[in-house]
């Protein structure tokens, strides 16, 4: 099998995403219990950034599939002393069967994949978070029974989650409204003009009639903006009970976590009956197991 990487959602076709979600559902239900496709395999986890969900879900998933997870920070490798990415990638390829990388600039993950002879999975970069979006799609399908035609309203920063959500919505024929303050919308080059992606500034316009309300933190890891100024600009971009009232009565609420209650989302919403946030977090485990099984020989 030719080596494949998973760096962005667009690396998988719509039919492949559907198959991955079906397989993740089997993992979650226990139908695939006992399957050990990674038996005897070692998967490297190279993290430039700290992590809770990405690290734990990948380590547990690799173990449950019979493999050995090997966690390494940038500071624990020779990368911290200036070893070229290309050299590290080629050496890792001699030891490992796959690599998960969580880093800053997306070009670091892309360069790692270019020089690696084993699959590289993007555990997060500054511009893409594809593993998160697979879990989001699984959660929406669980709660709504379908993906096609579902209307999502994303409220907040046009960050890596928003970018990958745009790609996921386009791949799966969903409608996506994004509400961001001026200057914080997703970059134009990420928008798919053939898809139903709408960028607005008023959160109420985005939320009206939505099946899903989604948000993320206002201040992302490594964000160099003036924090106080950014919080002021985002003050009206909070998912709260009032904004939720503009969505459909059976709307679900998503947040990729960690959440700052009282900023981008209120406690009453994230803890309320329409919140699917913790199902969404759990589904990181199941979708990533499906990706590992697909990509690792």
Buried (B, 14 or more C-beta within 10 A) or exposed (E): EEBBBBBBBBBBEBEEBBBBBEBBBBBBEEEBEEBEBBEEBBBBBBBBBEBEBBBEBBBBBBEBBBBBBBBBBBEEBEBEEEEEBEEBBBBBBEEBBBBBBBBBEBBBBBBBBEBBEBBBBBBBBBBBBBBBBBBBBBBBBBBBEEBEEBBBBBBBBBBBBBBBBBBBBBBBEBBBBBBBBEEBBBEEEBBBEEBBBBBBBEBBEBBBEBBBBBBBBBBBBEBEBEEEEBBEBBEBBBBBEEBBEBBBEEBBBBBBBEBEEEBBBBEEBBEEEBBBBEBBBBBBBBBBBBBBBBBBE
